[in-house]
Amino acid sequence: MKFRRGDSTRSGFAGKWHSRASALALCGSFAVLFGCSSTGGGAEPDGSIQGELHIYRVDYLDGHSERLFFLAASEDAPETHLTFAQEPNLQPWTKLKVWGAETTDGINVDRYQEQTEAVTDDVQSTSEALTSPTKKTRTVGFVPMDVGNGVNLAPADAQTAIFGVRTPTQAGLNQFYNENSYGGFNFTGDILPTQMVTSLGTCQQSAITAIEKQWPTTFGTTYNHWMQYIGSNF
């Protein structure tokens, strides 16, 4: 199993999974995503929409991958899907202004502008070894979704993949983040009961978002991040 930071990729299960922007989502054949609505960014007087860029990556079992781009006024705000004529060389969480035509699927971007923080002479920068980071814990609810063909991931295997310890080259999700943050960031949470899902459609992000919004009511609790696992082809 592999995991890379940035627009976050994980592969290995013969299924798919989705992880939301600041955490996790899955679709297509297997993916974890690291951050739709009609207008997720803030409208500006110059005709632009402003917000931070969320990038979702989907890896397929046939080897190809796709990146999906969304704009949100903040990390937890509604997202607007962005379509670019050519894939931009941008990093997740970049502050952007975008101009373009609004469609039912989001915004077809004509041009964009990165936003940078103003720097004054009073600002200084320093660097030092990260030896004692402030520890931060986020909670995850992992939901196996049966879309009609069962789920090919046992709860014990899901527990290991998300919260357990694997080999150095096959790290579980919590293990990966803990190691790469020098012990400063980790996940806790639960592997929840499998849920029958009939509203996935073609696995559009809007469908995933709508399904995810049901989970707090379904399970009577909430988490910082929800993860969905689609355990078989559909």
C-alpha positions in Angstrom: 0.0 0.0 0.0 1.4 3.4 -0.8 0.6 6.9 0.5 1.9 10.2 -0.7 1.3 13.6 0.8 0.1 16.7 -1.1 -3.0 15.6 -3.1 -2.7 12.4 -1.2 -2.7 9.1 -2.9 -3.2 5.6 -1.5 -3.5 2.4 -3.5 -3.6 -1.3 -2.7 -7.2 -2.4 -2.1 -9.2 -3.8 -5.0 -11.8 -1.2 -4.3 -12.3 2.6 -4.1 -12.3 5.1 -1.3 -12.9 8.8 -0.9 -11.6 11.2 1.7 -12.6 14.8 2.1 -10.4 17.8 1.5 -8.8 18.1 4.9 -9.1 14.4 5.2 -10.4 11.7 3.1 -12.8 10.4 0.0 -13.0 7.4 -2.7 -14.2 6.5 -6.1 -13.4 5.2 -9.5 -11.2 2.3 -8.4 -9.4 3.4 -5.3 -8.4 6.7 -4.0 -7.8 8.8 -0.9 -8.2 12.5 -1.3 -7.0 15.5 0.5 -9.9 19.7 0.3 -20.1 20.5 -5.0 -21.8 23.5 -4.5 -22.8 26.4 -6.7 -20.5 29.0 -5.3 -17.8 27.9 -2.8 -15.6 30.9 -3.0 -16.2 34.5 -2.1 -17.3 36.9 -4.9 -15.0 39.9 -5.5 -15.7 43.3 -7.0 -13.4 42.6 -9.9 -15.7 39.7 -11.0 -13.5 36.9 -9.6 -14.3 34.2 -7.1 -11.8 33.9 -4.3 -11.0 31.0 -2.0 -8.6 28.2 -1.3 -7.9 25.3 -3.7 -8.8 21.8 -2.7 -7.4 19.0 -4.8 -8.8 15.5 -4.9 -6.9 12.7 -6.6 -8.5 9.5 -7.9 -6.3 6.5 -8.7 -7.7 3.7 -10.9 -6.8 0.0 -10.9 -5.8 0.3 -14.5 -3.0 2.6 -13.5 -4.3 6.0 -14.6 -5.2 8.8 -12.2 -7.2 12.1 -12.3 -7.0 15.2 -10.3 -10.2 17.2 -9.4 -10.1 20.8 -8.4 -12.5 22.7 -6.1 -12.5 26.2 -4.6 -13.8 26.9 -1.1 -13.9 30.2 0.9 -12.4 28.2 3.8 -11.4 24.6 4.6 -14.9 23.6 5.8 -16.9 25.8 3.4 -19.0 24.5 0.5 -16.8 23.7 -2.6 -17.2 24.8 -6.2 -15.8 22.5 -8.9 -13.2 24.1 -11.1 -12.6 23.0 -14.7 -9.4 24.1 -16.4 -8.6 23.9 -20.1 -5.1 22.6 -19.1 -4.3 21.2 -15.7 -2.7 23.9 -13.6 0.6 23.5 -11.7 -0.9 24.4 -8.3 -0.6 23.0 -4.8 -3.5 22.1 -2.4 -4.6 25.0 -0.2 -3.3 27.7 -2.6 -5.3 30.9 -2.2 -6.8 31.7 -5.6 -8.8 34.2 -7.5 -10.5 32.7 -10.5 -12.5 34.1 -13.4 -14.7 32.1 -15.7 -18.2 31.0 -16.7 -20.5 29.5 -14.1 -22.1 26.2 -15.2 -24.3 23.6 -13.4 -21.1 21.7 -12.7 -19.1 24.7 -11.2 -16.9 27.1 -13.0 -15.1 26.8 -16.3 -11.9 28.8 -15.5 -10.7 31.3 -18.1 -7.9 32.6 -15.9 -6.7 32.5 -12.3 -4.4 34.4 -10.0 -2.5 33.1 -6.9 -2.9 35.2 -3.8 0.1 35.8 -1.6 0.4 37.2 1.9 1.8 40.7 2.2 5.3 40.8 3.7 6.6 43.9 5.6 10.0 44.9 6.9 8.7 44.0 10.4 8.3 40.3 9.5 11.2 38.0 10.0 11.5 34.3 9.3 13.4 31.7 11.2 13.9 27.9 10.9 14.7 25.2 13.4 14.5 21.5 13.7 11.0 20.1 14.3 11.8 18.0 17.4 8.8 18.7 19.7 5.7 19.4 17.6 2.4 20.3 19.1 0.4 17.2 19.0 -3.0 17.2 17.1 -5.5 14.4 16.8 -8.3 14.2 14.3 -11.2 11.7 14.3 -12.2 9.6 11.3 -15.4 7.6 10.7 -14.7 4.9 8.1 -17.8 3.7 6.3 -17.8 0.7 3.9 -20.4 1.2 1.2 -22.2 -1.6 -0.5 -23.4 -0.4 -3.9 -24.9 -3.8 -4.8 -22.0 -6.2 -5.1 -20.9 -6.5 -1.5 -17.8 -5.2 0.2 -14.4 -6.9 -0.3 -12.7 -5.4 2.8 -13.0 -7.1 6.2 -13.4 -4.9 9.2 -10.2 -6.2 10.7 -8.3 -5.3 7.5 -9.9 -1.8 7.4 -8.8 -1.3 11.0 -5.2 -2.2 10.1 -5.2 0.0 7.0 -6.6 3.1 8.7 -5.5 2.9 12.4 -3.0 0.0 12.5 0.7 -0.4 12.0 2.1 -1.9 8.8 5.6 -2.3 7.4 7.5 1.0 6.6 6.6 0.7 2.9 3.0 -0.3 3.6 2.0 2.2 6.3 -1.5 2.5 7.6 -3.1 6.0 7.3 -2.6 7.0 11.0 0.9 5.6 10.9 1.8 7.5 7.8 0.7 10.9 9.2 2.2 10.2 12.6 5.6 9.4 11.0 5.6 12.3 8.5 4.6 14.9 11.2 7.3 13.7 13.5 4.7 12.5 16.0 2.6 15.7 15.8 -0.4 14.5 14.0 -2.5 11.3 14.3 -6.0 9.9 13.6 -8.4 8.0 15.9 -11.8 6.8 15.1 -14.0 3.8 14.1 -14.6 1.3 11.4 -18.4 1.6 11.1 -21.0 -0.9 9.9 -21.4 -1.4 6.2 -24.1 0.7 4.6 -26.2 0.0 1.5 -26.0 2.9 -0.9 -28.2 3.3 -4.0 -27.6 7.0 -4.7 -24.0 6.9 -5.8 -24.8 7.3 -9.5 -21.6 7.7 -11.5 -19.5 8.6 -8.4 -19.6 12.4 -8.9 -18.2 14.4 -6.0 -21.6 16.0 -5.5 -23.1 12.5 -4.9 -20.3 11.6 -2.4 -20.9 14.9 -0.6 -24.6 14.3 -0.3 -24.1 10.7 1.0 -21.5 11.9 3.5 -23.9 14.5 5.0 -26.2 11.6 6.0 -23.7 9.8 8.2 -24.0 11.9 11.4 -27.8 11.1 11.5 -27.3 7.5 10.4 -24.7 6.8 13.1 -25.8 9.3 15.7 -22.3 10.8 16.0 -19.9 12.9 13.9 -16.1 13.0 13.2 -13.6 15.5 11.9 -13.4 13.5 8.7 -15.6 10.8 7.0 -14.1 8.2 4.8 -16.2 6.1 2.4 -15.0 2.8 0.9 -16.6 1.3 -2.2 -15.6 -2.3 -2.0 -16.4 -3.6 -5.5 -16.8 -2.5 -9.1 -20.1 -1.0 -10.1 
